[in-house]
Amino acid sequence: MAAPGGRGRSLSGLLPAQTSLEYALLDAVTQQEKDSLVYQYLQKVDGWEQDLSVPEFPEGLEWLNTEEPISVYKDLCGKIVVLDFFTYCCINCIHLLPDLHALEHTYSDKDGLLIIGVHSAKFPNEKVLDNIKSAVLRYNITHPMVNDADASLWQELEVSCWPTLVILGPRGNMLFSLIGEGHKDKLFLYTSIALKYYKDRGQIRDNKIGIKLYKDSLPPSPLLFPGKVTVDQVTDRLVIADTGHHRILVVWKNGQIQYSIGGPNPGRKDGIFSESTFNSPQGVAIMNNIIYVADTENHLIRKIDLEAEKVSTVAGIGIQGTDKEGGAKGEQQPISSPWDVVFGTSGSEVQRGDILWIAMAGTHQIWALLLDSGKLPKKNELTKGTCLRFAGSGNEENRNNAYPHKNLFAFGDVDGVGINAKLQHPLGVTWDKKRNLLYVADSYNHKIKVVDPKTKNCTTLAGTGDTNNVTSSSFTESTFNEPGGLCIGENGELLYVADTNNHQIKVMDLETKMVSVLPIFRSENAVVDGPFLVEKQKTLPKLPKSAPSIRLSPVTACAGQTLQFKLRLDLPSGSKLTEGVSSCWFLTAEGNEWLLQGQIAAGDIENISSQPTISLQIPDDCLSLEAIVSVSVFLYYCSADSSACMMKAILFSQPLQITDTQQGCIAPVELRYVF
């Protein structure tokens, strides 16, 4: 027979039968009675003429903790599968994780059971895979997980709240659903009896699923793609651009973190250390407790004051500039992808360190930021804060002067003298004033080279060219993986290398010719994690298939008039809006976007007892006399006992007829609905 009440592939098809089961379980006394009731339920559901089959995972989704994407009907045949529809910000979802951990420790894929997390984001920020990766690490999630960023499966099954568990049989057939937290006993009861039922019928397979834990792919160091490193010559502290974590670390020479500023997410914010954010910072320079940072993907130069524990912007406007000359005050001067910085001295020779030289990668130039009033070669006196080009036409060429340029693509890995030497994409240099030598991070050759300016001889100092990570070795046996930056410390005895793709800082002892790894570790007083960014610009979520759509009576208005929509929505008795989660509304006008230009098209709903009024003013210049304005509302709320978080949505469509005739006062439109 067919599934009673079945509606396509939605969970509602299970509701009548499972409701009857759960009422019967309330009267059951012994475990044997409960087991028997569930077994009989499975006989009934398994006997339906047509399975309630779960849809296949869409192609192209991002997976974690697996060797490759998983297919319901290829990889999961013969398995009892628990789908956990969750989002990492939901406290109820977090509360459920210990139950899932306990279940996967009781039954493995060899026993015939597999848990798959289906991450179905509430907010745009939660759709980002890097943020989900952080949650996987933070909550030690070890089962496979898929990032269903568009909530395709959620909507196909008409899931309504976080968390929701869906238990599948060995054919991808839906057997049970559990909504909210606090159902550990039922979870274990349903899965254990399902395993027994289908084992009795020979339908459970013991094949293993290719599990590859994300946490096992991470290096032991807490760094992620460190781009640059520099030394504070006064205190011997190191400053590290932990580029992949979007933060700056100040560490003691033993590797203990003193300050962590920014991260773990990209952002652009000045202020105290705990609030400040960067976006893939690269070059760093430190003097007198002041650090300057090439905040590359923000197109800014930032200043970190270690004494005041504050971050400020000293150059750039936050968007990529195209100006190849400059000359404005730093904070008014657009710049383009600054990659490295170093202190220098102006022509006045009055003071040292009064210029910040900038490798401006985006325009292929060298720029200068005046840290005090001074004079550059062939330039007039410049005031403090001026930011301008010093060298480079802005053309991507290899040209030392006006003579014809050299071959831009003459790269290689050859030791030699002058132009006979070949490098490949070197990303960093540092000067050894003790030996009068230049060290080069020959990044794409995975080596450290040394150049003697007197003889122009360039030779390999360390690195075999192999990218396998050898953590402790001699110079001749050492390995690097795209080293991006380097600096001299300990009075010329040590060379520190940002071994970028190995996620480490390597320490080269120039006396003993040995290479080691600098251990990076936290101190109790260091703030290692900065703020998580909240997306400022709201993005319209996709409406669930189950969302009601209400078409309102047409309204006639003329140019200049203001329409008001009053929200009047009611939640189930005892429910309350979820704290820390913004319920919201959106105005859209598909095909007539001109209606919304310059208007407030989205907003939050902070209190269900005091809902906002949405205003829309008809523009003076109307491009059409008919349009439909849509009001989408998304409510995130908790049940009376806070056991489950839910999201409900509704769409109101308001037809508009625009006329030249002056209209009287338009009564507010009430948008009413009871969920």
N, C-alpha and C positions, 0 to 999 in steps of 0.2 A: 504493500500500500504506500501511498505518497505521504510525505511528511505533513502532518496536520498543521494547518495554519502557516505553512511555509511561504515565505515571500522572497523568492529568488535565493540569494545567498546571505541574507541578513540574519543576524542573531535572533530576531523575533521568531523565526521558525522553530527554535528550541524551546521557546518560553512556555507553551502549554504543558508539554511533557515534563520539563524540568521543574516547573512549579508544583505539579502533582507529586513528583518525587520528593521535593523538599518538604512538603506538608506531611508526607508519609514518614519521612525521617524524624520529624518532630515527635512522633508517637513511638518510634523504635526505642527499645530499652538496651538490648545487648548489641555488641559489635557484630555478632553473627547476623542479627536481624538487619542491621544497616548494610552490611556487605551484600546480603541477599537482595535487598531492595534495589541497590545500585546495579547489581548483576541483572536483575529482571528488567530494569530500565534500559540497560544496554541491549538486551535481547530485543526490546521493543524498537528502539531507535535504529539498531542495526538491521532490523527487518523492514524498514521503510522501503517502498518501491524505488524512491530516488533519494540519494544522499544529499544532505545539506553540505555541499562541497565548498571549501574555502578557495578563494581565488589564488592564482599563482602570484608569487612576488613579482612586481614589475621589473623589467630589465633595467639595468643601469643604476640601480640603487647602491649606496655605499655600505659595505659590510665591515664589521669589526669582529675580532676573535675567531675568524675562520680563514682557511687557506684560500677559499674562493667563494663566490656567491652560491647560496643554497637554493635549490628548487624543491618546491613542495612535492611535485609529482615525479621527480627523478631521485632525489636524495633522501626524502623523508618517507617513502613508501615502507611500510612495515614498522613504523615508529608511532608511539604515542607522543604527541607534541603539545607542549604548553606554550601558547603565544601570549606574551606579556605586553599589552599595549600600555605604554608608560611615557612620561616625559620627565627629564631629570630634575626639574624644579619642583615637582609635586611631592609634598611631604608624605602623602599617602602611598605614593609609588615607592618612596624610599623605605617606608615602613614594611612594605611587602617583600623587599629584597631578602631579608633573613629567612623568610619562608621558602623562597625559591632556592637559596643557598642550601637549606636543609634538604629540600627535595632532590637537588642534583647530587648531593652527597649520599643520598639513599639509593637512587637509581641512576645508572649511567646510560650512555647511548648503547653500550653492549647489552644492557638489560632491556633496551627497547624504548627508552624515554629520552627526550631532548627538549630543553627549554630554549626558546628564541625570543629575545627582546625585540619588540617592534616599536622603535622610538617615534612617537607621533607628537611633534612639537606643538606647544601652545603658542609660542612666540617666535618671530623670525630668528632671534639670536640663538634659539635652541635647535634650529635646523642646521647650524654650522657644524660640520663633522669634528673640527678641532675642539669645540666646546663639549661635544658628546664624548670625545676621547678623554677629556679631563674628567668627566663624570664616571666613565668606565674605570679609570684609575682610582678616583676618589672613593667609589663605592665597591671596588674590587669585584666588578661584574666579570664572570669568567665564562658565561655561556655566549653563544653567537648572538650578534645584535645587528639589526639592519636599521639604517636611517631612512625612514619613510617620510622624507621631508614634506611632501605634499599630502600626507595622510591618505594616500590612495586606498590602502587596505582598510584603514579606519572607516572611511566613508563607504566603501563597498559593503562592509559588514554592518554598517550603521551602528558602530560603537558610539556610546554616548558619554562615557566618563573615564577619568584616570583614577586608579588603574583598572583595567579590565583583563581578565584571563580568559582565553578561549582554548579549550582542550580538544585536540583533534585525534581521530582514530587513524589507523594505518593506511587508509585510502584518501587522506586529506578530508575526511568527513567530520563535520563538527559534532561534538558529543555534549559538551557542557560549556557554560560561561559562568564566571564569578566576577561580580562587580564590587569594587572597593577593596579595602583591606580587612583583615581580621577573619579570613576564611581558611586558615591553615588546616584545620581538621578535615574540612570538605575537600580541599586541594589534595591532601594525601589519600583520602578515601576514594575520590573519583579516579585519580591516576592509578592507584594500586589495583583497584578492581578492573579498570580498563585494561591494564597490562595482563591480568589473569584471564579476563574474558577472551581477549584476542590471542593469547598464548594457547588457550584451550583449543582454538580453531586453527592454530598453526600459521597465524598471520603476522607474528612479530619477528622481525629480523634483527640479528645481533651485529650487523655491520657497523663499523665506526664512522663517525662524521669527522671530516678534516678540521680539527680545532687548532687554531694558531693564536694564542693569546696576544693581544695588543701589547700588554705590559712586558712580555718577553722580548719584544722587538726593540725596546728602549735601551739605550746605553746606561751603564751604571752611574755616569755623571749626571748631576742635575742640570747641566747645561743643554741647550738645544740650538745647534748651528751658531755657536759663538763666532761673531765676525771680526772683532778687534779686541786688542788688549793693550793697556799702557801702564806705566809704573809711576807712582808718586815718589819722586826721588828723595823727598824729605822723610817720609815715614815708611818707605818700602811697601806701601799698600799697592795692590793691583786694582785697576778698574777694567771691568770686562763688559763688553757689549754682548749680552746674552740674547742675540738677535731673534732667535726663534721663539723665545719667551717674552719678547717685547719689553725687556727690562735692562737696567744697568745694575751690575753688582760691584760693590766695593768690598774687597776681601783682603785679609791679612796675608802675609807671605806664606803662612802655613795652610792657606786655603779656607780659613774660617770666614764666613760672611759677616761683615760689619753692617752694611746697608744693602737692601734690595729695593730698587726704585722702579715702579711701573710693573707691568705684566699682571697676570699671564696673558691677557688679551690685548690686541692692538687698540690704540686710542690716541686722542690728542687732547690732553688736559694738563694745564699748569696747576700749581698749588702745592700743598704739603705732600710729603712723600707717599702717604697712604692713599692719596687721591690721584696722583699724577700718572699719566700714561704716555707711552711711546708707540711707534709703529715701525718695527724692524730697524732699530737703531744700529748704526755701524761705528764710525770713528769716534774715539773718545780722547780727550786731552785733559790733564789735571795740573793745577798750580794753585798754591795757597788755599786749599780746601774748596776750590771752585773747579767743577768739571764741565767742559763743553762737549756736547754730543751732536753728532751728525744724525739727526732723526730722519732717516732716509726716505721712508715712504710717506712721511708727513710733509716732506720738503721744508724742513725747519732746522735751525740750529737752536738747541736748547741749552740752558744754563742750570746746573745743579749746584746749589749752595749747601755744602755739608754742615756748616755751622747753623744756618737758619733752618735747615732741613726743608728747603723749598725748591721747586722747579719753575723756571720762567722761560719764555721764548725771546731770543735776541735777534733772530733773523728768519725771514720767510713769513708767508701769510697763510700757509696751510694748504695751498693748492699749487700744482706744478706751474712754474713760471717759464716763459720763453725769452725773457730779456737776457741778452748776452753781453751787456755792458754794465748795468747796475749803477750805483751811485746814490741811492736813496738811503734813508735810515733803515737799519736792519729789519725792524719789525714791520716796515712798510715795503720792503724789497722782496718781490717774488724770486724764489730760487728753485732749482730743479735737481732733485735727488742728490743731495750732498752725501759723499761716501766716506770721507775721512777728514780729520782736522789735526792741526799741529800748531804749537805756538811759534811765533817768530818775532823779529825786531824791526821796527821802522827805521827809515834812513836817518832819523834824528839822533840815534844812538844815546838818547837821554835815559831810556829805560829799556829793559829786556822784557819780552813776553807781552808786548803791547799790540800785537797783531795775531789774529787767528787765521791761518791759511786754511783754505777749504778746497778739497778735491771735489769739484762740482761735476759729478758723473753725468748728469742729465744733459749738460751742455758741453761736455768734453773740455772743461776749462779749469784753471786755478783762480779762485777768488780770494779776497781778503775781507775780513771784518775787523774794523779798527776798535780795539778794546780801550784805547785812549786816543786823544788827538795826536796825529803824527803825519809823516810824509812817506809815501812809497816812491821807489825809483821812477823818475820821469813823470811824477804826479805832483800837483800842488798840495799845499797843506790841507789835510782832511780832518774833519771833526770826529769825535768819538761816536761810535755807533754806525758809521758809514760802512756800507757793504757793496763791493764792486769787483768787477773782473780785474785780474792782474795779468794773466797770460792765457793765450789760446784764442783762436778766432771763433771757436764754436763749431767748426767743421770737423768731422770725424776723419782726421788725416794723421799721417806720421811725418811731421814737418818741423824741423828745428828753427828754420828761418824762412826767407823768401825763396830759397832754392827749391827745385822740384822735390816732391815728397818721396819718401821711401815706401817700400812695399808694406802695406798695412797688414798683410796676411803672411808675412815671412816669419812664422812661428815654428818652434821645434823644441828639442831638448838637447842642446849641444853646449858643452863647456868650450870656452875659447876666448879670444881677445877681440874687443871692440865689436864690430858688426858681424864677426864670425860666430859669436855666441848667440844662442837661440833660447828664448823663454816661451812660455805659453800661458797667457792671461795672468800675469803676476798682479796680485791684489794688494800687496803690502810691502813697505820698505821701512828700515830703521837704520840709524847711524850709530856706529860704535866709535865714540870719540877717543876711547882708550887705545884702540888699534888703528884708527882711521880707515875703517872698512864699512862698506854698505851691505846689509843683509837684505835678501829679497825673498818674499813668499812667492815662489814660482807655482802658483795655485794649481793650474791644470796639469802640471807635470808632477804634482804631489811631492815637491821637494823644497828644501831651503837652500838657496844659492848665496854666495858671497862675492862681492865685487870690490876689487882694489882700484880706486879711481886713478892712482898714479900710473899703473900699468894697463888699466882697462881690462884686466883679466877677470873673467867670470867663471867660477867653478862651483861644483856641487859640494855643499857643506854636510847635508844630512838628507836622508830619504832615498829609498831604493826605487821609488816610482810605483811600487806596489801599494794598493790602498787597504790591504788587510791591516788591522789595527794591532801593532806590536806596542805594548804599553811601556816596556822598559828595555832599553838596548843601547848599543853603541851608536854613534853617528852613522857608521857605514851600514848598520843593519836596521836602522829606524825606518818607520813608515808614517806617512801622513795621508790625509784625504782632503784635497782642496784646502790647504791652509790659507786663511784669509788675512791674518794680521800678525804682527810680531813687534817686540820691543826689548830694549836692553835694560837690565836691572842689576842690583847687587854690585855697583861700581864696575860694571863691565864683565862680571863673572858669569852671569846667566843671560840666556836669551829665551824669552817667553813667546810661545807660538799659539795662536788661536787655530787649533786643528779643527776647522769648521765642521766638516762632514763626519768627523769622529766624535763630535760633541764634547771636546776636551780642550784643556789648556795644557800643552806640553812644555816641559822645562828642559832646556838644553844647557848643560854645564859646559861652558867654553874652555874650561881648564881640563876636566877629566874626559871630555868628549862622550858623555853619556846623556841619554834622554830618559826622562821619567814623566809621569802624569801628575799634575797638581790636583790633590783631592779637594773638591769643593764641598763644604759642609756648613750646616746652619749653626748659629749660636742661639741661645735661648732668647736673646734680646733683639735678634734681627727680624724685621718684617719681610718675609720672603715672598708672600703673595700679595699683589696689589688688588685693586678693585676689579670686579667683573663689570664690563660695560653694559649699560642698558641702552638699547637702540632708541635714538631720539626720534627718528622719523618712523611713523607708524606705517606698516604695510598691511594692505587689506588681505586677511586670511581667506582661504577658500571656504565657501559655505558647505556644510555637510549636506548630503543628499536628503537627510531627514528634516532639514530646516523648513518650517512652514513659509510659504510665500503669500503675502496678502496684497492684493491690488486695491488701491484706494479710489474713491470717486474723483473724477477730474476736478481740477481747480483752475479758474481763470484769473490771470494776473497781468499787470502791465509793467513795462520797464521801470525800474526804480523801487518797486514794491518789495516788501520783505515777507517771506513766508516763515511761519514758525511751526516746528514739529515738536510736540510734547510727548516724551516717552512716558508710557503708563504700563509698565510690564510687571507681572506678578510671578514670584517664584513659588514653588511648593511650600506648604506650611512648615515653618521651623527652619527653612533653609536660610543661608546667609552668604553674601559674596565672599569669595576666597580672599583672605588677607595676603597682601604682597603680590597679587595678580590683578592686572588692570582689565576689568571688563570695559568694553569700548563700543563706539559706534562709528560708522563711516558713511559719508555722502558720496555717491557716484552718479554719473549721468552719461552712460555709454553712448558714444556717437555725438554727444553734445557737451563735451568737456569744457567748452567756453563758459558754460553756466557757473562753473565752480572756480574759475580763475580769480585768485586773490581772496578767496573765502576760506573759512575754517572748515575743512572737510573731514575731520576726525577728532575724536575726543574720548575721554575716559568717563566711566560711570562709577563713581566712588561710593555711592550710598543708594541702596535700592528704595529707600523711603524718601529720597530727595533726588529724583532723576532729572537730568538736564533737559533744557529746551534747545533745539537745534534751529539755527536761523539760516535762511538762504535769501539773499537779495538778488532780484532779477537784474542782470546787467543792463546798462543803458543801450548798448549796441547788441541787439539780438540777432543771431545768425539763423535762427529757425523759429517758427511760430508754434511748433509742437515739440515736446520733449518729455522724457520720463526721468524723474529723479528717484533714485533708489536710496533707502536708508537701511543699511545692514547693521544689525546689533549682535554682539557676542557677549554672553554672560557666563562668567566662571563662578561657580558657587559650590558650597559644601552642603551635604545633607545634614539633617538636624543633629545626628550623632557624630558628624565629622568623619564618618567611615569611608566616604568616597567623595572625590572631586568630580564635578561635572561641567561640561560646557554645552550651552544651548545657544542656538542662533536663530535669527528670524530675518526675513527680508520684506520690507514694505516698499511697494512701487507706487509712486505718485505721478499720474499723468498731469502735464501742464499744458494749458492753452494760453499763449501769450498774445495780447491784443494791444492795439494802439489806444483804445478807449480807456480813459481813466476809470479805475475801479474803486469801489469803496473799501473800507477796512476789511481785510481778510481774516476770518476767524482762525485761531490756531488749530492745526490738525493734530488730533490726539492719536497716538500710535499705541493701541491697546492689545495686550495679549496675555493669556494666563498659561504658564508652562506646567 
